[in-house]
Amino acid sequence: MGKRVFEIDGSKSSNLEEFADHFTHQLHLETNWRGNLDAFNDILHGGFGTPDGGFVLLWKNSAQSKENLGYAETINWLNERVRNCHPTNVEVFRQRLVLAKRNEGETLFDMLVDIITSADHTDIELRLV
């Protein structure tokens, strides 16, 4: 029997917080990761409602997510990190913020895709449609 398929829809969220809510709801997770990327990574490891043995994540309207979680939303997220991160990390986030303001570097969309497709999550198949 094949892996369970979960669908998320890029047209259902316009920012990271909404994306986190939609993702949490669609996968029937036990906890909402609220846009915390470390928590997102932890959730994908299992134990928070994701199925044992992995799953297929069908990301519909992923191009819309790519736009919504692009540089503008990334700049908002990085500004928040600069204000609230550990002091030893401020400079790293500031450097990333400079790049994002030039439309360079990773966007939130890129970071989410990288987390999902990382070597830590080989049991998850991501399909961007």
ZAKE-300506 format. One record per residue: residue number from 1; residue in three letters; x, y, z of N, C-alpha, C, O, CB in turn. Coordinates in pm, whole numbers, plus 32768, in hexadecimal, padded with zeros to 4 digits. Each point is the difference from the previous one (the first is absolute). Glycine has a CB too. Example, Ala and Ser with C-alpha at 12.3 -4.5 7.8 and 13.67 -1.06 7.14 Angstrom:
  num  residu  n.px  n.py  n.pz  ca.px  ca.py  ca.pz  c.px  c.py  c.pz  o.px  o.py  o.pz  cb.px  cb.py  cb.pz
    1     ala  8527  7DC7  830C   7FA7   8077   8000  805A  8078  8000  8068  7FFE  8042   7EDB   7F8D   803B
    2     ser  809A  80DE  7F3B   8052   8077   8006  7FB3  806D  8049  8033  806F  8011   8043   7F52   7F18
REM end
This chain:
  num  residu  n.px  n.py  n.pz  ca.px  ca.py  ca.pz  c.px  c.py  c.pz  o.px  o.py  o.pz  cb.px  cb.py  cb.pz
    1     met  8053  7F8A  8000   7FAD   8076   8000  8058  807C  8000  8066  8003  8044   7EE3   7F81   8035
    2     gly  808F  80E3  7F3B   8050   8079   7FF4  7FF6  8059  807B  7FAF  7FEA  805A   8030   8009   7EB2
    3     lys  8075  8070  80F3   8001   8060   806F  7F83  8056  7FFC  7FC5  8019  7F97   8136   7FE9   8067
    4     arg  7EDE  802A  8076   7F8E   805B   800C  8022  8085  7FBD  8071  8030  8009   7F46   7F61   80D0
    5     val  7FE7  80A9  7EE2   8013   807F   7FBB  7FB7  806E  804C  7F8A  7FF3  8020   808D   7F96   7F01
    6     phe  8031  80E2  80FB   7FC5   8078   803D  800B  8071  7F9A  8066  800E  7FBC   7FD7   7FA7   8131
    7     glu  7F5A  809B  7F0A   8001   8072   7FA4  7FFF  8081  804F  7FB4  8011  805F   7FD3   7F68   7EF2
    8     ile  80D0  80E2  8084   7FF8   8089   8030  7FEC  8056  7F84  8024  7FD9  7F91   8071   7FFB   813D
    9     asp  7F32  80A2  7F45   7FDC   8056   7F90  803A  808B  8015  7FDD  8045  805F   7F50   7F36   7F7A
   10     gly  812B  80AB  7FCE   8040   8083   8009  7FA1  8075  7FF7  8022  806F  8029   80A3   7F29   7F76
   11     ser  7EC4  8051  802C   7F9E   806D   7FF7  7FB9  8018  8084  7FB1  805E  800C   8030   7F6D   7F03
   12     lys  8038  7FE2  8154   7FBB   800A   8081  804D  8052  8068  7FD2  800E  8071   7FC8   7F16   7F5E
   13     ser  80DA  8111  800C   804D   8050   8060  804D  806D  7FB6  802D  7FEE  7F8F   7FE8   7F4B   810C
   14     ser  7FF8  8139  7FAA   8048   8070   7FC4  807F  8025  804B  804B  8056  7FD4   7EDB   7FFD   7FD9
   15     asn  80F2  7F6B  80C4   8079   801A   804D  8028  7F81  804C  7FB9  7F9B  7FFB   800B   815C   801A
   16     leu  80AB  7F0F  8032   8034   7F89   8044  7FA2  7FD0  806D  7FEC  7F87  8010   80FB   80C5   7FBD
   17     glu  7EE0  800E  8080   7FA6   7FD8   806B  7F86  7FB6  7FC9  7FD8  7F98  8036   8076   812D   8053
   18     glu  7F78  7F6F  7F0C   7F8D   7FBD   7FC2  8029  7F7B  7FC3  7FB4  7F9F  8007   7FE6   813F   7FCB
   19     phe  80DD  7F1D  7FF3   8031   7F82   7FC9  800E  7F98  806E  7FD9  7F8C  7FEE   80A0   80F1   7F5B
   20     ala  7FC0  7FAA  8129   8011   7FA3   8070  7F79  7FCD  8031  7FF1  7F89  801B   80E1   80EF   8029
   21     asp  7ECC  7FE1  7FC6   7F7A   7FD7   802A  7FC4  7F9D  7F9C  7FC9  7F99  8027   8016   8144   804C
   22     his  802B  7F43  7F0B   7FC9   7FA9   7F98  8045  7F78  8000  7FBD  7F98  7FFA   800D   8133   7F7B
   23     phe  80BA  7F34  8092   804D   7F84   8002  7FD7  7FAB  8078  7FE8  7F88  7FF2   80D8   80EB   7F9A
   24     thr  7F39  7FCC  80E8   7FDC   7FB9   807B  7F76  7FC1  7FF2  7FEB  7F8C  8025   80A3   8113   8061
   25     his  7F14  7FAD  7F46   7F77   7FCF   7FF0  7FFA  7F8D  7F9A  7FC2  7F99  801B   7FE6   814C   801F
   26     gln  8097  7F2D  7F54   7FF9   7F9D   7F94  8041  7F7B  8026  7FD2  7F96  7FD5   802F   8126   7F89
   27     leu  8067  7F49  80F3   8044   7F86   8029  7FCC  7FCA  8086  8031  7F9C  8032   8098   80B1   7F51
   28     his  7ED3  7FF7  80B5   7FC2   7FD6   807E  8069  7FF0  806F  7FFF  7F9E  804B   7F4D   7FED   7F32
   29     leu  810E  80D6  808B   806C   7FF9   8062  7FCB  801D  808B  7F9B  8044  8012   8109   8002   7F40
   30     glu  7FA2  7F85  8110   7FD9   8010   808C  802A  8086  8038  7FCD  802B  8067   8045   7EE0   7FB4
   31     thr  804A  8138  7FA3   8030   8082   802F  8018  805A  7F87  8027  7FD2  7F95   8042   7FC5   8139
   32     asn  7F7F  80EA  7F46   8018   8062   7F96  808C  8038  8011  8025  802D  806C   7EE5   800D   7F86
   33     trp  8145  7FC3  7FA5   808A   802E   8006  800B  8097  7FF0  806E  8037  800E   7FDA   7EED   7F97
   34     arg  7F4C  8121  803F   7FF5   8092   8001  806D  804A  7FB2  8024  8070  8023   7F70   7F76   80B8
   35     gly  809F  7FDC  7EBE   8065   8042   7FAD  808E  7FF1  8033  805C  803B  7FC7   7EF6   8063   7FFA
   36     asn  80C2  7F17  80AA   8086   7FE7   8035  803F  7F90  7FAD  7FD3  7F8E  8006   7FE9   80BD   80E6
   37     leu  80AB  7FD7  7EC8   803B   7F9F   7FA3  8043  7F8C  8048  8002  7F90  7FCC   801F   8129   7F92
   38     asp  8017  7F5E  8117   803A   7F91   804D  7F92  7F9F  802C  8012  7F87  7FFA   80AA   8110   8055
   39     ala  7ED4  7FA1  7FDD   7F8F   7FAB   8027  7FC9  7FB5  7F87  7FDA  7F8B  800C   7FEE   8115   80AE
   40     phe  8032  7FA1  7ED3   7FD3   7FC0   7F85  8057  7F86  7FE0  7FCD  7F94  7FE1   7FDF   814A   7FC9
   41     asn  80D5  7F34  805F   805D   7F92   7FE8  7FE8  7F8F  8065  7FFE  7F8B  7FDA   80AB   8118   7FCA
   42     asp  7F46  7F80  80DA   7FE5   7F9B   8068  7F80  7FB3  7FE2  7FFD  7F85  800C   8079   810B   809C
   43     ile  7F22  7FB6  7F31   7F7F   7FC0   7FE0  8010  7F9B  7F90  7FC5  7F94  8005   7FC3   813A   8044
   44     leu  80C7  7F54  7F54   8013   7FA5   7F8F  804D  7F82  8027  7FFA  7F9C  7FB9   8002   8129   7FAF
   45     his  804B  7F3F  8107   8044   7F88   8033  7F9D  7F99  8036  8021  7F8A  800A   80A6   8103   802D
   46     gly  7EC1  7FA0  7FEA   7F9A   7FA4   8031  7FE2  8015  8093  8047  8048  8047   8001   7F14   7F10
   47     gly  7F4D  8063  80D5   7FD9   8007   808A  7F9D  806F  8020  7FD3  800C  8072   8107   7F96   7FC2
   48     phe  7F03  80AF  7F68   7FA2   806D   8015  7F85  7FF1  7FA8  7FB3  805F  7FED   810C   8036   8050
   49     gly  7F2E  7EF4  7F8E   7F8C   7FE6   7FAC  8021  7FDB  7F71  7FA9  7FD3  7FB6   7FDF   80C9   80DA
   50     thr  80F5  7F76  7F47   8026   7FD4   7F7B  8008  7F67  8002  802A  7FC6  8064   8056   8113   7F6B
   51     pro  7F59  7EE7  7FC3   7FFB   7F6E   8001  808A  7FBF  8007  8061  8031  7FC5   7ECE   7FDE   7FB9
   52     asp  80D8  7F82  80CB   807A   7FB0   8000  8016  7FCB  7F73  7FA0  7FDE  7FBB   8042   7FE2   8139
   53     gly  8099  8038  7EE1   801E   7FCB   7F7C  7FFB  8069  7F92  8010  7FDF  7F8B   7F98   7F4B   80C3
   54     gly  8041  8153  7FD7   8004   806B   7F9F  7F7B  8018  7FBB  7F9B  7FC1  801E   8151   800B   7FC1
   55     phe  7F18  8091  7FC3   7F88   8027   7FB8  8026  804E  7F83  8073  8028  7FEE   7F09   7FDC   80E9
   56     val  8021  8011  7ED5   800E   8055   7F89  7FBE  8085  8020  7F8F  8005  802F   8074   7F32   7F31
   57     leu  8045  8135  8086   7FC8   8085   8013  7FE9  803D  7F77  8060  8023  7FBA   8014   7FFA   8126
   58     leu  7F0E  7FF1  7EFA   7FD9   803C   7F82  7FE5  8094  801B  7F9C  8022  8040   8002   7F02   7F65
   59     trp  80B9  8132  802A   7FF6   8090   8019  7FC4  8040  7F85  8047  8025  7FA3   8081   7FD9   80FB
   60     lys  7EB3  8010  7F63   7FB9   803D   7F90  8015  8098  8003  8016  803C  806A   7F3D   7F0A   7F9A
   61     asn  80A8  80F6  7F86   8015   8091   7FF4  8082  802B  8044  8007  8068  8042   7F00   7FB9   7FB7
   62     ser  8160  7F8C  7FF6   8081   801E   803F  803D  8080  7FC9  804C  8043  8046   7FD8   7EC8   7FDE
   63     ala  7FBD  8118  7F60   8034   807E   7FC7  7FC9  8078  804D  8046  8063  8013   7FCC   7F30   7F0A
   64     gln  7F72  8063  810F   7FC7   806C   8050  8044  8006  8089  8019  806D  8034   7F0B   7F79   7F54
   65     ser  80F9  7FA7  80B2   804B   7FFE   807E  808B  803B  7FEC  8031  804A  8055   7F50   7EEB   7FF5
   66     lys  80BC  80AC  7F46   8086   8034   7FE4  7FFD  8099  7FFE  805C  8042  8030   7FDD   7EEE   7F4C
   67     glu  7F5D  8107  804C   7FF1   8091   7FFE  7FDF  8037  808A  803E  8060  802D   7F76   7F92   7EE5
   68     asn  7FEB  7FD1  8132   7FD3   8030   8083  806C  7FF1  806C  8005  804F  805E   7F13   7F76   7F61
   69     leu  813C  7FD7  8032   806B   7FE7   8061  8087  8028  7FC5  8068  7FC8  8020   7F13   7F7A   8045
   70     gly  807F  8121  7F43   8077   8034   7FBC  8047  8068  8055  7FFC  7FFD  807B   7F97   7FD6   7EAA
   71     tyr  80AF  8089  8096   8057   805F   8046  7FB6  805D  8060  8034  801D  806C   8060   7FD8   7ED0
   72     ala  7EF6  803A  80A1   7FB8   805B   805B  7FE2  7FBD  8086  8019  8039  8069   7F82   803B   7ED0
   73     glu  8030  7F13  80C2   7FE1   7FB7   807C  8081  7FD6  8047  8006  7FFE  807B   7F22   7FAF   7F20
   74     thr  813E  8033  8019   8082   7FDB   803B  803B  8076  804C  8038  7FEF  806C   7FF0   7F6A   7EDB
   75     ile  7FCB  811F  8081   8032   8079   8043  7FB5  8013  8085  803E  801E  8066   7FFB   804D   7EBA
   76     asn  7F43  7F84  80DF   7FB3   800A   807D  8032  7F9B  8066  8015  8021  8075   7F22   802D   7F0A
   77     trp  80DE  7F36  8054   802D   7F95   8059  808C  801F  8036  801A  7FED  8077   7F5B   7F6D   7F08
   78     leu  80E5  80D4  802C   8088   801E   802B  8003  8076  8061  804C  7FFE  8060   800A   7FAB   7EC6
   79     asn  7F58  80BD  80C2   7FF7   8070   805F  7FD6  7FCF  808A  8036  802C  8065   7F90   806F   7EDF
   80     glu  7FDB  7F09  80BF   7FD4   7FC5   807F  8071  7FB1  8041  8012  8008  807A   7F02   7FEB   7F2E
   81     arg  8139  7FC3  800B   8071   7FB4   8036  8067  8060  803B  8033  7FE7  806E   7FA7   7F62   7EE8
   82     val  8046  8123  8064   8063   8060   8032  7FD3  8037  8087  8052  8010  805B   7FF0   802C   7EB8
   83     arg  7F3C  7FE1  80FB   7FCC   8038   807E  7FFE  7F9B  8072  800E  8025  8074   7F68   8076   7F04
   84     asn  8079  7EE4  8067   7FE3   7F9F   806A  8062  7F8C  800C  7FEE  7FAA  8056   7F29   8093   7F89
   85     cys  814E  7FBD  7FCE   805B   7F8E   8008  806A  8016  806C  800D  806D  803A   7FCD   7F66   7ED1
   86     his  806F  7FC5  810F   8071   8009   805E  8064  8066  7FC9  8018  8003  7F87   7FC8   7F0A   80C5
   87     pro  805A  8145  800A   805D   8067   7FD1  8072  7FCD  7FA8  8030  8049  7FA9   7F99   8030   8125
   88     thr  8062  7F0C  7F46   806D   7FCC   7FAD  7FD4  7FE6  7F70  8054  7FEE  7FA8   800F   7FAC   8125
   89     asn  7F19  8063  7F1A   7FCE   7FE5   7F79  7FD4  807D  7FB5  7FDE  7FF8  7F8A   7FDB   7F2B   80C9
   90     val  8046  814E  7FEF   7FCC   807A   7FC3  8049  8020  7F7D  7FBF  801F  7F9C   8006   8037   8148
   91     glu  80BE  7FA4  7F1C   804B   8028   7F88  7FE2  7FA5  7F8A  7FF8  802F  7F8E   80BC   802B   8106
   92     val  7F3C  7F26  7F84   7FDF   7FA2   7F94  7F7B  8026  7FC2  7FF3  8003  7F85   808E   7F45   80ED
   93     phe  7F1B  80D4  7FE1   7F7D   8026   7FCC  8005  8088  7FBA  7FBC  8014  7F9C   7FD7   7F67   811B
   94     arg  80BD  80E0  7F7C   800F   8082   7FBD  803D  7FF0  7F76  7FD4  8040  7FA1   8047   802F   813E
   95     gln  8048  7F3B  7F15   803E   7FE8   7F7C  7F9B  7FC2  7FA0  7FFB  8026  7F8A   80E5   7FBB   80E4
   96     arg  7ED0  7FC2  7FC3   7F98   7FC3   7FAC  7F96  8067  7FD9  7FC9  7FFA  7F93   8060   7F28   80DD
   97     leu  7FBC  813A  7FEA   7F9F   806A   7FE6  8032  805C  7F90  7FB2  8028  7FA9   8001   7FCD   8146
   98     val  80CC  802D  7F13   803A   8053   7F95  7FED  7FBB  7F79  7FD9  803F  7F9E   80D2   8022   8104
   99     leu  7F72  7F1D  7F5A   7FEE   7FB5   7F83  7F6F  7FFF  7FD4  7FE1  8018  7F8B   80E3   7F5A   80B2
  100     ala  7EE1  8072  8020   7F72   7FF8   7FDE  7FCE  8085  7FC8  7FAE  8002  7FA4   8032   7F50   8110
  101     lys  804F  811B  7F83   7FD6   8084   7FCF  8032  801A  7F72  7FCC  8057  7FBA   8036   7FFC   8130
  102     arg  8062  7F61  7EEB   8031   8007   7F75  7FC5  7F90  7FAB  802C  7FE8  7F90   80A9   8080   80C2
  103     asn  7EC6  7F52  7FE6   7FC4   7F8C   7FBD  8068  7F95  7FE0  8002  7FC5  7F94   7F51   80D1   800A
  104     glu  8102  7F52  80C4   8067   7F9A   7FF6  7FF8  7FA5  807B  7FCA  8027  8067   80CC   8075   7F11
  105     gly  7FA0  7EED  807A   8002   7FA3   8070  7F7F  7FB0  8008  7FA7  800C  7FAB   80F1   808E   80CF
  106     glu  7F61  7F15  7FED   7F8E   7FA6   8014  7F83  804C  802B  8007  805D  8050   8098   7EED   7FEC
  107     thr  7EF0  808D  7F8E   7F80   8031   802E  7FC5  7F9C  8062  8034  7F91  800F   7FA6   80EC   7F18
  108     leu  7FBB  7FA8  811C   7FBC   7FA1   8058  7FD1  7F86  7FB3  8007  7F90  8032   7FB2   812E   8060
  109     phe  8017  7F58  7EF5   7FD6   7F8E   7FAD  8075  7FA1  7FEC  7FF2  7F87  8012   7F62   8108   7F78
  110     asp  8120  7FA6  8052   8078   7FAE   7FED  8023  7FB4  8080  8023  7F8A  7FFC   8031   8119   7F58
  111     met  7FA3  7FA2  811E   8023   7FC1   807F  7FA1  7F8D  8020  802C  7F96  802D   8031   8145   8025
  112     leu  7F22  7F3A  7F98   7F9E   7F96   801A  801A  7F87  7FA6  7FFE  7F8E  802F   7F59   811F   8015
  113     val  80C0  7F6C  7F3B   801C   7F92   7FA4  8080  7FB8  802A  8005  7F85  7FFE   7F88   80F8   7F47
  114     asp  80D9  7FCE  80E1   807E   7FC3   802B  7FEC  7FA8  807C  803A  7F94  8009   8042   8131   7F99
  115     ile  7F33  7F68  80BB   7FE6   7FB1   8079  7FB8  7F7E  7FDA  8026  7F94  802C   7FCE   813F   8060
  116     ile  7FA4  7F3B  7F22   7FB1   7F8A   7FDA  8054  7F9A  7FB5  7FF2  7F87  8015   7F42   8108   7FE1
  117     thr  8124  7FA0  7FB2   804C   7FA6   7FA9  808B  7FE0  8036  8052  7FC4  7FBA   7F30   8098   7F87
  118     ser  8099  7FCB  813B   8085   7FE8   8038  8019  7F6B  8014  7FA4  7FAF  7FFE   8053   8131   8072
  119     ala  8086  7F00  7FA4   8028   7F75   8019  7FC1  7FCA  8080  7FF9  7F87  8013   80DF   80A3   7F75
  120     asp  7EFA  802F  80CF   7FBD   7FD6   807B  7F76  7FC7  7FE7  7FC8  7FBA  8054   80B8   80F3   8025
  121     his  7F48  7F72  7F12   7F75   7FDD   7FE4  7FF2  7FB1  7F7D  7FAD  8021  7FAC   800A   80AC   80D2
  122     thr  809B  7ECF  7F73   7FFC   7FB1   7F84  7F7F  7FB0  7FF1  7FE4  7FCC  7F95   8114   8026   8076
  123     asp  7EB9  8005  8060   7F82   7FB7   7FF9  7F8C  8059  7FD3  7F8D  7FD4  7FF9   80C7   7F96   80BC
  124     ile  7FCB  8116  7F2C   7F9A   805D   7FCF  801C  801C  7F6D  806F  8025  7FDA   7F74   8043   810C
  125     glu  7FB7  7F85  7ECA   8009   8022   7F72  7FB4  807F  7FE6  7F87  8006  8017   8090   7F08   7FA9
  126     leu  802E  8159  8012   7FC1   8080   7FE3  7FE1  800A  7F6C  8056  7FE9  7FAB   8023   8081   8116
  127     arg  7F0A  7FB8  7F21   7FD6   8017   7F76  7FCC  808E  7FF6  7F97  8020  8038   8031   7EEB   7FA4
  128     leu  8081  814B  7FDD   7FD6   808B   7FEB  7FAE  8006  7F7F  8033  7FE2  7F94   809B   8079   80E6
  129     val  7EB5  7FCC  7F93   7FA9   800D   7F8A  7FBA  8086  8000  7FB3  801D  7FA5   802B   7EEC   8056
REM end
